Structures are given as C-alpha cells and as structure tokens.
C-alpha cells in the first residue's frame, strides 16, 4: 500500500508530484464513470542476445517511462519478467530506481508472475508455486513493498492453476476476454473482474480487452477514447483492461517511429489526461479496492485467441483461416466468432515433437531436483540447480506463432544449457564417482514407449529404439550443449504467404499479427520439408545415383523401412563400458535385412563408439546405405565454424553442401563453443553434408534460419560370403571447457543482480 503521508516522486526536470490511493478512491466515488487499467508486460526470454535486451530498453522500456513520468494523473500496472529485471539490475539500475519512485508515488503498481516466465500449465505444481513466490520476494526486496497481482504467461489458463496461484500468495491476474466469452459471457457482461475457484482457493481475474489490444497503439488515440466513452455510457462505473506486451511501444517493427517520433504515446497520454473527468486510469489493485466483483465464473482451458489458433495442426489452421475469410463479412460475424474455438496450448508438444523433447527433459530435471531435496543435498547446490531449472522452463522456445519461438536456435540452446547444467550439478552433489557410466530405461518422452539414457560424467545420449533407434538428444556436459537441439522443416500456415510473395500496401503501422515482411529474397525457393525429426543415427537406403541436393531438399526416395522403424533394444553392461544394442528385421528394395547397431560409451570418455552389422545382403548387387547425423549449434557464415578433413584442410563453412568420396572421416569445428566433432569410420565411403534451414516467422517478418548441419556417411555395400557388412565408427566430442562451474560459483552468478 502507498503511505499517504510519505509518497513522493521526483521527475528528471526536478518537479515533484504525488497522488494518494485515498484521493483516487474519493474521486472514483465522486465520478462513477469508467476505470481504464493499462497493464504492460515487459519481457525478454532466457538466452536472448544482450544487444536485443539493450535495443528493447532503448527503443521501448526507457522512452515509455520518459513519456509517462510527466503525466502525473496517469497510473499503470507494470510487469517486468525475471530475465529482464535481472538484466536491468545489472545494466540499467537507474531505470529500476525511477520505477521504484513511481511505485512509491502510487502511479505504478508492480505485478509479479512466474520468475522466468514459464507456461504454468506446463510445469509441476511445486515449480509453479516456487517460481511465483520467489519472484514476488525478489520484487518486494528490490522494487516494491508488496505484490498482489501477477501476469499470466501467454495468458495460458487451465482451471487447476487457480489453487497453485493462490497458494503462491497472488490475489488477482489478467486473462483475455476470449476466455470469458468461451465460458459463455457476452462482451457487455465483461465490466470488471470475476472470482474463480479451485479446491476452495479463490482468485480474482480481469478480462483483458482484445479490441484494445488491436487499437493500442495502432489506431488513433481518439478511437480508444471513443471506445471507452461508449463503454462508460453503457456501463457507468465499469472497469476495462488493456493488457499486452510493452514491446509493442517501440520494439515491435516500425513502432518506435510511430509511438515516439510521431508522438502517438504522448498524444494518447494527453488524451487520457484531457478526459480524466470521466475516464480514470487505475491500477489493478485500485480497481479491486474500489469496485465489487462482477460475479463468479469457471473459465475453460484457453489462451488468447491467436495462440489457440497457432496451437492447431496446420490442416486445421488452414480450414479455420479459410472459414473466417469466407464469412467475416457476414452481418452476424461477431456473434458467429464468439462460438468459434481454437486449439489447446499443450498440443504444441504434439505439433512440434521437439517441444515435447524439451518438456520431457525439463520434467526429468525437476524430478531429479526433488529427489535431491528429499536426500538432503546441500542447500547451495539445490538453490543453484533450481535457478537453472526455472530458467529452463522459460516458455518462449516451447511454442511458435507470430514470434520465432521454437524456431530460434539460441533460445532452444539456452533451455538445454540450463537443464543440462542443473542435472550435472545435482548428480555431482549426490555422490557420483569421478568417472562413471550407466544406462537406464524409462518412458522418458511420455509416449508409452521405452527410451534409453546412456550417460557418463561427460556425455548423455538419449535414444529411442521405437523411433528408428535414433539418438534424439546428445548432451555435452562441459559446455551445457545438446547437439540434437534442432527442429525439422515442416509446413506452416504462413508459408502460403511466402509463396505468394511480397504484399501490397503500407505495413508500417500494421499489428504484428497482420504484417507480411520478407527479411530475405526468394524465400519461396527455400521451402523444403522433412519427413522425420532431425535426430542422429537415422538409417537410410538410397538409390545408387541419388543426388545430394535431392537429399538436402527432402525429395530423395527412401528405399528401406529402417529410418523410422522400431528397433528392439537391449543393454550390455561391463563395469566401465556399456553398450545400447538395437536390432531390427526389415527390408530395403524388398530384400529382407537385419540391422544391428550398438552405441557404446566408456566411463571417462568423450567418445561414442557406433557399430553396425547388416545381415542378409545380396552379393550380386550393391545397396546404397547411409547413416544420418544432425548437429545443432554450429551456425553458418562464420569463419570459426567449419568442416575439415583428417589432415586439417578446411572444406567449407557450415552452410556448405559437400559430397566427399573415398573418405573415412570428417571434422566439424565450432570455435565459439570450443567444440570439435570428429566422425570416423573403418570403412571407406562417401560423406554428404548440407545445412538445414527453415523458413519461419518472427515479429520482424519471414526469415531463413540455420537450424543444424546434416552429416551423412554413406557406402555402396555388398554382402560378404555370409551376406554381412559391418562398420565401426567413432564419434568424438571434444571441448575446450574445463568443466561445469561449482555450485558456489553458480549461486554467485545467479544472484549477481543483488
């Protein structure tokens, strides 16, 4: 609460202003017109580049504050996510000081949330409560005296969240009016906040206006004022909420000029000030204190409207899009639209299996952390591992819509880095030997199938026998990097826009959901699709004369059934050496074949030994056999990322398509990661390499994104006298890193913002 006798604010020009909650409440009782709650959500994801943080600060967060400060009658609610607030504390503490002054003056309400912005429905209840309560404590220690409300990440709501949020000490939050319409309410009923309940715990929820999201800041300020006037005339004393990203005020494309240089924000604030006799800006807390709830409601599982559309399969998205465009001019469209429902956020884990891989990895680490707590592991280690886990739950790369999301490699890599580091810290704290190796099996991917985890103190290989005997995750502990953190090329709804080419008309002030901008030319020629995930140990049979470009474009014909077939898995153990052995009886060109492949890891080793035995081969003809590896985290266009031969000759950067013949090995180097990958076979053959690039959508437009490099040793093989062919390969993964930081060092880094 603001202290009426002490609250004061000093502006850069030296002037002083103060408005108390008591004055606000008296004014509200005197003029029961309308309260407008402006709720800003400022966020940058874990793993985003420092220059992106700085650009958003200079383009959006700072100029918004500078325009806002002199308008002493205005109030807002402000959410700044954990990753961003930590960066601000380290790089621009003066900004947080200015915000704190405005908080003390009663002009800004700080609302909390989950520390690192996870989708709450995606993480265990213990982590939900932990993330929210920990962030509230940080904010109370550094910026404000109390936190009563929270921002719901991506407004993803499920009914079971109410009890978790209440248990974390939160009283109110904001969702979209879409949630309430899905529950059966009409727009004219959404005049304030409602009570939701779960297991006897209650939460107050405001409906955020979708119409205001599209008006602000893209329409003229007068249109927003007129919209509020109509609401006030129809529902005197009502509360209306605008809740959206603060980045749309300067960081979204072209908005910096529109919002600041052309004066939109200043004009908007002036319009609000000029109409303050009937239109009062208030914080969410003030709205709760000065109005009664509209009633009780149980909300369905939902997010904002656009998110529910993005979560659908592409075919369903297309049908939905076609239907909307065919009837959106119907006189009863608004009524029809209110009955249209989109998809369910959790199905991003189906639409993008790579999301499920990250999710499953996160759940494994969360379970390991709880096990460490139960076993009484040192609290410093628990705190450091928990911070890594919480950062690994940041929502941004777990989905995709108007923002890059899962298609952005640096965001995926950051998630895996924190999860790998958390696991390594916990394993060491739970008494691992200096050198060890183990293999465990479980349903790690939550698909009712058994996966295998082959690990030592340096590497972890996660293997799915039921999906082609593939390695779907390969972790290098020393640098916290998953070499399989890639994504397949797949059809997206917006690819139809890419095929149509450049749009007509001015895109300068279009909403981010409506912009069509091409960051590179000829993107339509880069639209290629994969039939499977970009894992490793994918077994192919090709035509003898197959062309590299056909493979790279996903157009080559698969002649066997091994790439996606189910392999029977068994584990062979020795004290310091374990092999995961996989066997499949299948066919190529209709010829019955049996493939046995083994992945072997030794204690203390940074090398995987990969052995293949193919039985049933004909002696009178050659079959073209290839083994596909995909390596993520090696970007293109950089001099210190390159292919080389065994004698050290540089063969090209990572965007190179190479077709090597008479080769036993190939080397890949990433100087920035300090990583050297060596792939060597005891059989002479060829090697194909090519970059895997997606055409994806981000807030800046359509762009070509380098996801990984594909490396495929291949041979023309014939059976020996017994119809067999075999090879042994070594995949060496050496890094320049000396090892994972100690728990004490991790805590220092995590708390450096203090």
C-alpha positions, 0 to 999 in steps of 0.5 A: 500500500502507498503511505499517504503521508510519505509518497513522493516522486521526483521527475528528471526536470526536478518537479515533484508530484504525488497522488494518494490511493485515498484521493483516487478512491474519493474521486472514483466515488465522486465520478462513477464513470469508467476505470481504464487499467493499462497493464504492460508486460515487459519481457525478454526470454532466457538466452536472448542476445544482450544487444536485443535486451539493450535495443528493447530498453532503448527503443521501448522500456526507457522512452515509455517511462520518459513519456509517462513520468510527466503525466502525473494523473496517469497510473499503470500496472507494470510487469517486468519478467525475471530475465529482464529485471535481472538484466536491468539490475545489472545494466540499467539500475537507474531505470529500476530506481525511477520505477521504484519512485513511481511505485512509491508515488502510487502511479505504478503498481508492480505485478509479479508472475512466474520468475522466468516466465514459464507456461504454468500449465506446463510445469509441476505444481511445486515449480509453479508455486516456487517460481511465483513466490520467489519472484514476488520476494525478489520484487518486494526486496528490490522494487516494491513493498508488496505484490498482489497481482501477477501476469499470466504467461501467454495468458495460458489458463487451465482451471487447476492453476487457480489453487497453485496461484493462490497458494503462491500468495497472488490475489488477482491476474489478467486473462483475455476476454476470449476466455470469458466469452468461451465460458459463455459471457457476452462482451457487455457482461465483461465490466470488471473482474470475476472470482474463480475457484479451485479446491476452495482457493479463490482468485480474482481475474480481469478480462483483458480487452482484445479490441484494445489490444488491436487499437493500442497503439495502432489506431488513433488515440481518439478511437480508444477514447471513443471506445471507452466513452461508449463503454462508460455510457453503457456501463457507468462505473465499469472497469476495462483492461488493456493488457499486452506486451510493452514491446509493442511501444517501440520494439515491435517493427516500425513502432518506435517511429510511430509511438515516439517520433510521431508522438502517438504515446504522448498524444494518447497520454494527453488524451487520457489526461484531457478526459480524466473527468470521466475516464480514470486510469487505475491500477489493478489493485485500485480497481479491486479496492474500489469496485465489487466483483462482477460475479463468479465464473469457471473459465475453460482451458484457453489462451488468447485467441491467436495462440489457440489458433497457432496451437492447431495442426496446420490442416486445421489452421488452414480450414479455420483461416479459410472459414473466417475469410469466407464469412467475416463479412457476414452481418452476424460475424461477431456473434458467429466468432464468439462460438468459434474455438481454437486449439489447446496450448499443450498440443504444441508438444504434439505439433512440434515433437521437439517441444515435447523433447524439451518438456520431457527433459525439463520434467526429468530435471525437476524430478531429479531436483526433488529427489535431491531435496528429499536426500538432503543435498546441500542447500547451495547446490539445490538453490543453484540447480533450481535457478537453472531449472526455472530458467529452463522452463522459460516458455518462449522456445516451447511454442511458435506463432507470430514470434520465432519461438521454437524456431530460434536456435539460441533460445532452444540452446539456452533451455538445454544449457540450463537443464543440462547444467542443473542435472550435472550439478545435482548428480555431482552433489549426490555422490557420483564417482569421478568417472562413471557410466550407466544406462537406464530405461524409462518412458522418458518422452511420455509416449508409452514407449521405452527410451534409453539414457546412456550417460557418463560424467561427460556425455548423455545420449538419449535414444529411442529404439521405437523411433528408428533407434535414433539418438534424439538428444546428445548432451555435452556436459562441459559446455551445457550443449545438446547437439540434437537441439534442432527442429525439422522443416515442416509446413506452416500456415504462413508459408502460403504467404511466402509463396505468394510473395511480397504484399501490397500496401503500407505495413508500417503501422500494421499489428504484428499479427497482420504484417507480411515482411520478407527479411530475405529474397526468394524465400519461396525457393527455400521451402523444403520439408522433412519427413522425420525429426532431425535426430542422429543415427537415422538409417537410410537406403538410397538409390545408387545415383541419388543426388545430394541436393535431392537429399538436402531438399527432402525429395530423395526416395527412401528405399528401406523401412529402417529410418523410422522403424522400431528397433528392439533394444537391449543393454550390455553392461561391463563395469566401465563400458556399456553398450545400447544394442538395437536390432531390427528385421526389415527390408530395403528394395524388398530384400529382407535385412537385419540391422544391428547397431550398438552405441557404446560409451566408456566411463571417462570418455568423450567418445561414442563408439557406433557399430553396425552389422547388416545381415542378409545382403545380396552379393550380386548387387550393391545397396546404397546405405547411409547413416544420418547425423544432425548437429545443432549449434554450429551456425553458418557464415562464420569463419570459426565454424567449419568442416575439415578433413583428417589432415586439417584442410578446411572444406567449407563453412557450415552452410556448405553442401559437400559430397566427399568420396573415398573418405573415412572421416570428417571434422566439424569445428565450432570455435565459439563453443570450443567444440570439435566433432570428429566422425570416423569410420573403418570403412571407406565411403562417401560423406554428404553434408548440407545445412538445414534451414527453415523458413519461419516467422518472427515479429520482424517478418519471414526469415531463413534460419540455420537450424543444424548441419546434416552429416551423412556417411554413406557406402555402396555395400555388398554382402560378404560370403555370409551376406554381412557388412559391418562398420565401426565408427567413432564419434568424438566430442571434444571441448575446450571447457574445463568443466561445469562451474561449482555450485558456489560459483553458480549461486554467485552468478545467479544472484549477481543482480543483488 
